[in-house]
Amino acid sequence: MGRVARMKYWMATVMIIGGLACCSASVAAAELPPTIRVGDPAKPQWAWVDVPHAVVRQTMAVLKSPVEQWMVNNMIDYGDTSQHVVLLYKGNGGSCRYVIQRGRWISVSGEEGLKIISGMFGTRLGALNAETNKDDVGRLCGSLAYLHKGPKRTYLSSDFWTRNPSQNAWMAGAIKEKRTLKQYFIDPKIEGNGEEKTIACWIITGTGGVEQWRIRVSQQGGTGRIVSITVNEIMKEGSFSWGLVP
């Protein structure tokens, strides 16, 4: 075999091997499932969800734990506009919240998240005024806290013991005096007139802390938009117990 013939032979061999490698890679890519099932499929659909690989990687970067340790709240119908909301979280804290729209997973953290949340609760935000029932305001605050910062949060109010009757269950933290917690039993309220309102509320967390929330809302044409959310930690984690925080 001459030199030119040998060169042609080796080039043909390299092309064949390269083609087989590309073919194998294509087959492997085709066999890779587009999603990863997270959660507990043995339970109803609220306890598991099929998550795209890119979202899994994004969530792993935040939670810093393997998928097997995550828990799921998969809510097909949530908010005034029946959005599909998925919450991926760890038992000891940390979460990522997503809204699924037309197959696209959108994080509800940050400024973009406030726009999404505003769209979900625009009708209720737009109807807020000083006369709004305090329980309605409280439930709205609970939903906004859940979406903006994650689970294990519930709103405080003057009738908190009535809504959560197991008083002693809340006193297993560092602070044992009920009156210390009771001083934060303040009803959510709406401040401001005209098209600018502020929702002021107090939230107790599953890690035993108390947060003061101020949610600024702009109202126009019967719809409300969240301008900003400010959260201040008033009592640190561990002050109270997990209690019955949902």
Residue, then its C-alpha position, 0 to 999 in steps of 0.5 A: m500500500g502506497r503512502v497516499a493510499r495509507m493516508k486515505y485509509w487512516m482518514a477513512t478509519v478516523m471518520i468511521i470511528g468519529g461517526l460511531a462516537c457521535c452516533s453513540a452520544s446521540v443515542a445516549a442523549a436520546e435515552l436521557p429522560p428530560t426530567i428527574r422525578v423528585g419527592d415521594p411517588a407513593k403519595p398523591q401528586w402534591a408530594w412529587v413532581d417531574v423536574p427538568h434537569a436545568v431546574v434540578r441543577q439550579t436548585m442543587a446550587v441553592l439547597k446544597s443537598p442531593v435530590e433524594q433529600w428534597m421534599v415537594n409541595n406540588m400545587i396545581d391550583y394556587g392563587d387567584t389565577s390558578q397557577h401551577v406552583v412547585l416548592l422544593y425544600k429541605g426539612n431543615g430549611g432552605s427552599c426554591r419556589y417555581v411557577i410553571q407557565r407553558g412548560r417553563w419553570i420560573s423562579v419566584s425569588g427576586e424582582e422577577g418573582l414579585k412580578i409573578i406573585s403580583g400576577m397571581f394575587g393581583t385581584r386581592l391586592g387591588a381590592l385591599n383597603a382599611e376595611t378589608n377583613k383581617d382574616d382575609v388580609g392574614r391569609l393573603c400575608g400567609s400566601l405571600a410569605y410562603l411564595h416569597k421566603g418559603p414554607k413553615r410560616t404562618y401569620l400572627s393575629s390577636d386570635f392566634w391562640t384560638r386558631n392554634p390552640s396548643q399553646n404549650a407546643w409553641m413554648a419548647g424553644a429558648i423562651k418559655e414565657k407565653r407573654t413574650l410571644k403574645q406581644y406579637f399577636i398583632d392583627p395584620k393591617i392595611e396602611g395608606n390611602g389612595e393608590e399606595k398601600t402597605i400591608a403590615c403583618w407579623i409572621i412566626t416561622g417553623t424555625g422558631g423566629v418572628e418576622q415583621w413584614r411590610i409589603r408595599v402595594s400599588q393599586q390601579g384599575g382594580t389590580g394590585r402590584i407588589v412594589s417591595i417586601t421588607v422582612n425584619e427578624i424581630m425574634k431570632e430562630g429558636s426563640f420559640s418552637w416549631g409548634l404547628v407551623p404549616 
